[in-house]
Amino acid sequence: MTVPVPPLTPPYHVVVFTSLLRAPDPAYEAMAQRMVALARDAPGFLGMDSARGTDGLGITVSYWTDEAAIAAWKADTRHLAAQRLGNADWYASYSLHVARVERAYSGPRDTETPAS
C-alpha cells in the first residue's frame, strides 16, 4: 500500500505508524485501503510508504506539508472510526511518531571509488 511520493523538499512532516496485528483480517485490509484513499484527498497529504510482514508487523510512513494537516487528518471522523476499530479489533500494539524532516536524501549513490 504505497502512494507514490515525489521528491520532497524539506522541511515537511512525517507520521511513522508501526503496528502489530493480532491476526490477519480481510476487514482490516479493506479499511486500510479506504484510509489510503481518504488520506490521498486530505489537504496537505504528500504521499506514503507502507509495508507489512507475514508476522503482522507493519510500518507506514505518511508525508505531510505541516502539523496542521496532520492534526486535521487525525481529527477526520472517518479516520477516528478506523482508529477505534483498530484499537478494539485489530492491533495487538502500535506506536506513532510525528517528526519534522529537515534533511532528506535518496539513492542509489555512486559507490565507485574515484581513480587516483
N, C-alpha and C positions, 0 to 999 in steps of 0.2 A: 504494500500500500504506500505508494510514493506519489507525491505531487511534484513534478519537476521543479527544481529550484534553479532559477537563472543565477548567473554570477551576481553575488550581492556585494554591495559596497558598504562597509561598516561606517557608522555604527548602525546596528539593528539588534533585535532581541530574539532570544530563543527560549522555547519551553522544552525541557527534556523530561519526558514522561517514561518511566520504567515500571513495568508491571509484570506480575506473575499470575497467570490464570490458574484457577482451581482445577479446571478441566476444559477440554475443547468443547465449544458450543457454537453451532451454526448461528444462533441468535446473536451471539457476541460479534461474529464476523459481519453479519448484516448491519448491526448497529454501528460498527466501526466504519463500514462503507458509507452509511448515512452521515456520520460525523465528518468524514473527509469531504463529502460533497457540500455539506453545510459550511465547513471551515473555508473551503475554497472560495465561497462567496462573501466571506466576512471581511469587512473593511480592515485594511492593514495586514491581511494574510499574504505572505510571500511564497510559501511552499512548505513541504515537509518531506522527511525521510522516515521510513518505518520498517522494522524487521521483527519477526517473531520466530523463535526457535521451536523445535519439536518438543522441548521441555516446558513450553508455555511462557518462557521469558521473552518479553517484548520491550523494545525501545523505540520511541517515537520522538523525533526532534521536529518541532514546528518553528517556522521563522516568521517574525512579525516586525512591523515598522517601529512599534513603540509599546510601552507598557499600557497605554490607554486601549490599544487594540486588543491586547491580551486580556485586560480586565473586562472588556465588552464581550469577548468570546467566552470567558469564564461565566459571565452572568446570563448568557443566552439561555432561555428557558428550555429549549430542546437539548442543549448541551448539559444543562443541570439535570434533566431527566435521565440522560445517559449516564451521568456520574452516579446518580442514585442507584441505578441498576447495576453498574459496575461494582459499587460497594456492597450491595446486597447479594448479588448473584454470581459475579464473575471473578473478582480479584481476590487472590489469597493475600497479596500485598502489592503496594505500589509506592512510588516516590515521584515527586515532581520538583523540578528546579527551574528557576527563571533567571536568565542572565543577559547582560548587555554584551554584545560582541564588539570589541574594539579593533581587533585584527583578524583577518581570515586568509587562509592560503589554500591552494588546491594543486593538484599534480596530475600526472607524474612530473617530478622534477628531473632535470638532466642529471644522470648519475655517472656520466663519463668523466674520467679524470683528464683534465687538460694536459696536452703534451707539453713537456718541458724543453 
